[in-house]
Amino acid sequence: MIVLGIYGSPRKGGNSDQLLDRALKGVAASGAEVKKIYARHIKISGCLECGGCDQTGICVQKDDMSQIYPLLEESNVIILATPIFFYSPPAQIKAIIDRAQACWAKRFLTKPPEARKRHDSGIGYLIAIGATKGKKLFDCTKLVAKYFFDALDMAYGGDLLIRGVEKKSDILKRSDALDAAYELGKKAARAEQVGSTLL
Ligand SMILES: Cc1cc2nc3c(=O)[nH]c(=O)nc-3n(C[C@H](O)[C@H](O)[C@H](O)COP(=O)(O)O)c2cc1C
């Protein structure tokens, strides 16, 4: 079992980093193998919408995504952790997600329509955190994450959504959120559905 943690924040050691660190501790405690991607370290362009992957399922661009695609493919579970920037994930993580268009194309090419109703490549979870407390704070990001996982042929396993945390490391004062992240990690290592937790 390989669990891939995707760190979505541009801010090293920030709130979503701390939550994902805690979740991956839960994963490791359950005996699964942990791998990590830091979106802030990945040098990639956005999707060119050139249609190059339509016939092959392979992106024509040669950049750091060449190392990311195999990780996305080999992982049984992905935990995506992201801050909310203008009600959506930051550009760094959105660029990775947009480049998953090649994965979407591959799934379309290799699975017949009936089989595409299923997700056969694992399960994805979302951890998201924002400063405000509005009702719709996570709506956009949840949809983005769901369809990212769908492109990877992964089911959406659920999420942990934390509101009202802004300054770097303020999350360390929220033991409820850190404990919930650890629990999510433990369940993710068993690929269990976790539903939605809003704190
Ligand atoms: C460019 C930018 C846009 C942001 N947009 C929002 C927003 O739309 N809603 C919100 O609640 N917080 C917003 N925030 C605050 C962050 O989501 C919040 O500080 C979060 O805790 C940062 O997590 P991190 O430390 O993991 O990066 C924004 C922050 C930045 C820098």
The ligand as a Gaussian input file, in Angstrom:
#p B3LYP/6-31G(d) Opt

LIG

0 1
 C       -3.450000      34.586000      -1.913000
 C       -4.272000      34.154000      -0.727000
 C       -5.625000      33.987000      -0.879000
 C       -6.411000      33.550000       0.175000
 N       -7.753000      33.360000      -0.020000
 C       -8.514000      32.929000       1.003000
 C       -9.920000      32.734000       0.827000
 O      -10.488000      32.920000      -0.254000
 N      -10.649000      32.317000       1.888000
 C      -10.076000      32.084000       3.108000
 O      -10.794000      31.721000       4.048000
 N       -8.739000      32.219000       3.303000
 C       -7.952000      32.653000       2.290000
 N       -6.602000      32.803000       2.482000
 C       -5.975000      32.425000       3.779000
 C       -5.362000      31.027000       3.811000
 O       -6.244000      30.071000       3.283000
 C       -5.023000      30.643000       5.250000
 O       -4.072000      31.577000       5.773000
 C       -4.474000      29.248000       5.391000
 O       -4.389000      28.935000       6.787000
 C       -3.095000      29.096000       4.767000
 O       -2.679000      27.762000       4.867000
 P       -1.135000      27.342000       4.635000
 O       -0.369000      27.875000       5.813000
 O       -1.165000      25.875000       4.567000
 O       -0.711000      27.950000       3.335000
 C       -5.805000      33.273000       1.444000
 C       -4.412000      33.456000       1.601000
 C       -3.658000      33.915000       0.529000
 C       -2.163000      34.118000       0.711000

